[in-house]
Amino acid sequence: MEFTHINDQGRARMVDVTGKEPSQRVAEARAIVRMQPETLLAIRSGGVKKGDVLAVAQVAGIMAAKQTSSLIPMCHPLMLTAVDISFDLDQAEDRIVIHSRVKTTGQTGVEMEAMTAAAVAALTLYDMAKAIDRWMVIEEVCLIEKSGGKSGHVIRPDFK
């Protein structure tokens, strides 16, 4: 088996994508933050003392997508053409589902950027509301869908 991120000396390297054809790439990811019902109510109503939790988490997720190559060692720096973060406030399940969608035209995909955006938005949400609920749980940071490149369009099989 040949490892793509290991050089001839057995050390880490960034994969060479020079010969790959640029294509439009899109990736969608999500993260879920579970919380107490009163925490969700405070976020929904704007009752968190630190400010607008969702607005700050949205900006944090966008910023994180743009900084992914600085955080994940073997990720290529990419010129992102779009980043969108959205939130589903699910009162029945006492959770917020964070969705991220990232686009570029390039030689490598944006899956890591999408997952980083969702994860950092979730961490920011936690930070903003932890005074109300220290036991929130961040779970299911995962890729939902990606398109572009050699593998084409792929959707997570167990996605609901």
Backbone torsions as a table, in degrees:
resi	resn	phi	psi	omega
1	MET	NA	132.3	178.2
2	GLU	-99.9	126.6	178.7
3	PHE	-89.3	130.9	-175.7
4	THR	-77.9	-22.0	-176.1
5	HIS	-105.8	19.8	179.8
6	ILE	-124.1	131.8	179.4
7	ASN	-86.2	-175.5	-177.7
8	ASP	-63.2	-21.9	179.5
9	GLN	-92.7	3.7	179.7
10	GLY	80.8	17.5	-178.9
11	ARG	-107.7	158.8	-177.7
12	ALA	-64.1	146.0	174.9
13	ARG	-149.1	159.9	172.7
14	MET	-86.8	133.4	-179.3
15	VAL	-61.4	139.0	177.9
16	ASP	-82.5	114.7	179.5
17	VAL	-106.3	13.2	-175.8
18	THR	-52.8	-42.4	-175.2
19	GLY	-83.7	-4.9	-178.5
20	LYS	-78.9	141.9	177.2
21	GLU	-76.1	134.1	175.0
22	PRO	-64.7	143.1	174.6
23	SER	-147.2	163.7	175.8
24	GLN	-71.8	130.6	-177.6
25	ARG	-124.9	136.5	178.9
26	VAL	-137.2	139.0	174.6
27	ALA	-138.7	141.6	176.0
28	GLU	-122.8	137.1	179.4
29	ALA	-136.7	171.3	176.0
30	ARG	-147.3	160.9	170.3
31	ALA	-141.4	149.5	179.9
32	ILE	-120.5	134.0	175.1
33	VAL	-117.1	115.1	177.5
34	ARG	-92.9	143.5	-174.6
35	MET	-154.1	174.2	174.9
36	GLN	-72.1	150.4	-179.3
37	PRO	-55.7	-38.2	-179.4
38	GLU	-68.3	-27.5	176.9
39	THR	-68.6	-46.0	178.1
40	LEU	-61.6	-41.3	178.6
41	LEU	-62.6	-42.9	179.0
42	ALA	-63.7	-40.9	178.5
43	ILE	-65.6	-46.0	-179.3
44	ARG	-60.8	-40.8	-174.1
45	SER	-89.2	-4.2	-178.3
46	GLY	79.9	23.6	-175.9
47	GLY	-95.1	21.5	178.3
48	VAL	-95.1	127.3	-172.9
49	LYS	-60.1	-27.6	-178.7
50	LYS	-75.7	-12.3	178.3
51	GLY	122.6	-159.7	-177.2
52	ASP	-74.8	96.3	-174.6
53	VAL	-56.6	-47.7	-175.1
54	LEU	-69.2	-37.0	178.4
55	ALA	-64.5	-43.9	-179.8
56	VAL	-68.0	-42.2	178.8
57	ALA	-63.4	-36.1	178.7
58	GLN	-64.4	-47.2	179.0
59	VAL	-64.7	-41.0	178.9
60	ALA	-60.8	-41.7	178.6
61	GLY	-63.3	-41.9	178.3
62	ILE	-64.0	-46.3	179.0
63	MET	-60.9	-40.2	-179.6
64	ALA	-63.6	-42.3	178.3
65	ALA	-57.3	-41.0	-178.9
66	LYS	-70.9	-19.2	-178.2
67	GLN	-106.4	9.5	-173.7
68	THR	-55.0	-43.3	-177.9
69	SER	-65.9	-20.0	175.6
70	SER	-82.0	-20.2	-176.9
71	LEU	-98.7	-36.9	-176.8
72	ILE	-107.2	113.1	-167.0
73	PRO	-54.0	-38.5	-174.5
74	MET	-99.0	8.0	177.6
75	CYS	-77.5	139.2	176.2
76	HIS	-77.5	142.7	171.4
77	PRO	-68.3	129.6	-176.0
78	LEU	-121.0	149.5	172.5
79	MET	-89.8	97.6	-178.9
80	LEU	-75.4	139.3	179.7
81	THR	-102.7	-15.9	177.2
82	ALA	-163.2	141.6	171.8
83	VAL	-139.6	129.2	178.1
84	ASP	-133.3	134.7	177.2
85	ILE	-122.1	130.4	176.5
86	SER	-134.3	162.2	-173.9
87	PHE	-130.6	134.0	170.0
88	ASP	-109.8	114.3	177.7
89	LEU	-88.4	107.6	-172.6
90	ASP	-103.3	92.5	-177.0
91	GLN	-67.4	-33.3	-179.2
92	ALA	-63.5	-31.9	-177.7
93	GLU	-107.3	1.5	-177.6
94	ASP	52.4	57.1	-177.8
95	ARG	-152.8	162.1	170.4
96	ILE	-120.1	126.2	177.0
97	VAL	-99.9	121.8	-178.6
98	ILE	-100.6	128.7	177.7
99	HIS	-115.0	136.4	173.6
100	SER	-125.0	146.1	177.4
101	ARG	-137.7	124.4	-176.0
102	VAL	-127.4	139.9	-180.0
103	LYS	-130.0	151.4	169.8
104	THR	-158.0	167.0	165.2
105	THR	-118.0	115.3	-174.7
106	GLY	-170.2	-167.0	-173.8
107	GLN	-98.5	-3.7	178.4
108	THR	-146.2	158.2	-171.0
109	GLY	-78.2	174.0	-176.7
110	VAL	-116.9	24.9	179.6
111	GLU	-61.1	-45.1	-178.4
112	MET	-66.1	-36.2	177.8
113	GLU	-64.6	-41.4	179.2
114	ALA	-66.4	-43.0	179.8
115	MET	-70.0	-36.9	176.8
116	THR	-63.9	-42.0	178.9
117	ALA	-60.1	-46.6	-179.7
118	ALA	-65.1	-42.7	-178.5
119	ALA	-65.2	-44.4	-178.4
120	VAL	-71.5	-34.6	174.0
121	ALA	-61.5	-40.8	178.3
122	ALA	-65.6	-43.6	178.4
123	LEU	-63.2	-37.8	178.8
124	THR	-67.7	-42.2	176.0
125	LEU	-57.6	-45.5	177.6
126	TYR	-58.7	-48.6	-178.3
127	ASP	-59.6	-41.7	-177.5
128	MET	-68.4	-31.6	-173.5
129	ALA	-111.1	5.2	-174.9
130	LYS	-64.6	-23.2	177.0
131	ALA	-66.4	-25.2	177.8
132	ILE	-88.0	-38.6	-170.7
133	ASP	-148.9	93.2	179.3
134	ARG	-70.7	-16.4	-172.8
135	TRP	-102.6	22.0	171.7
136	MET	-58.1	152.7	-179.0
137	VAL	-124.5	128.4	174.0
138	ILE	-97.3	127.2	-177.0
139	GLU	-145.0	167.6	174.6
140	GLU	53.4	46.0	169.6
141	VAL	-75.1	112.5	-174.5
142	CYS	-155.1	158.6	173.4
143	LEU	-78.2	133.2	179.2
144	ILE	-101.7	-41.0	-174.5
145	GLU	-159.3	147.6	173.6
146	LYS	-146.8	152.9	175.6
147	SER	-143.8	157.7	-179.4
148	GLY	101.3	164.4	178.3
149	GLY	74.0	-170.3	-174.8
150	LYS	-63.7	-36.2	-177.1
151	SER	-82.1	-7.7	175.4
152	GLY	69.5	-142.4	-175.8
153	HIS	-96.0	123.4	-177.8
154	VAL	-133.6	134.5	176.7
155	ILE	-119.0	135.7	179.0
156	ARG	-54.1	125.7	-174.6
157	PRO	-61.8	-34.7	-175.6
158	ASP	-96.4	15.1	-177.1
159	PHE	-70.8	132.8	-179.6
160	LYS	-103.9	NA	NA
